[in-house]
């Protein structure tokens, strides 16, 4: 996969928590930034500065997006990975 597809766009600086979510998404989709940005904006949060409550709200929409464009299994795996991440 091209490096530019699995990194945030130039000029975007992610908080440590947002970067962790981005890195997880990168394992499940070739388009982590568009998915994270779109779903974050739909729930009214800044994708570059996510908090735990925002991530809790994003898990379902992100998993559905991955399931839709990749596979239901990938969507479920993403959901489980994000849930484990925020429970630590």
C-alpha positions in Angstrom: 0.0 0.0 0.0 1.3 3.5 -0.8 2.7 5.3 2.2 0.6 8.4 1.4 -2.6 6.5 1.8 -1.8 5.3 5.4 -0.7 8.7 6.8 -2.7 11.8 7.6 -2.6 14.5 4.9 0.1 17.1 5.0 -0.7 19.8 7.4 -2.9 17.6 9.7 -1.5 17.0 13.1 -3.2 14.3 15.1 -3.3 14.1 18.9 -1.9 10.9 20.3 -5.3 9.3 20.8 -6.4 10.3 17.3 -3.2 8.9 15.9 -3.9 5.6 17.7 -7.4 5.4 16.1 -5.9 6.4 12.7 -3.2 3.6 13.0 -5.9 1.0 13.9 -8.0 2.1 10.9 -5.0 1.9 8.7 -4.9 -1.9 9.4 -8.5 -2.3 8.0 -8.9 0.2 5.2 -6.8 1.9 2.5 -8.5 5.2 3.2 -8.3 5.7 7.0 -8.3 9.5 6.9 -11.4 10.1 4.7 -13.3 7.5 6.8 -12.1 9.0 10.2 -12.7 12.6 9.0 -16.2 12.0 7.6 -17.5 10.0 10.5 -16.0 12.4 13.1 -17.7 15.3 11.4 -21.0 13.5 11.3 -21.0 13.3 15.1 -19.6 16.8 15.5 -16.1 16.1 16.7 -12.6 17.0 15.5 -10.9 14.0 14.0 -7.5 15.4 14.9 -8.4 15.7 18.6 -10.5 12.8 19.6 -11.5 12.1 23.2 -12.6 8.7 24.6 -16.3 9.7 24.5 -15.9 10.6 20.8 -14.2 7.3 20.0 -17.0 5.5 21.8 -19.5 7.2 19.5 -17.3 6.5 16.4 -16.8 2.8 16.9 -20.1 1.8 15.2 -19.9 4.2 12.3 -16.3 3.4 11.6 -17.0 -0.4 11.8 -20.0 0.0 9.4 -17.8 2.0 6.9 -15.1 -0.7 6.9 -17.7 -3.4 6.6 -19.3 -1.7 3.7 -16.1 -1.1 1.7 -14.1 -4.1 2.8 -16.0 -6.9 4.5 -18.3 -7.5 7.4 -15.5 -9.5 9.1 -13.1 -6.6 8.8 -15.7 -4.3 10.2 -16.3 -6.6 13.2 -12.5 -6.9 13.7 -12.1 -3.1 13.7 -15.0 -2.7 16.2 -13.4 -5.2 18.6 -10.0 -3.7 18.2 -11.2 -0.2 19.0 -13.3 -1.4 21.9 -10.2 -3.1 23.4 -8.2 0.1 22.8 -10.5 2.3 24.8 -11.0 -0.2 27.6 -7.3 -0.1 28.5 
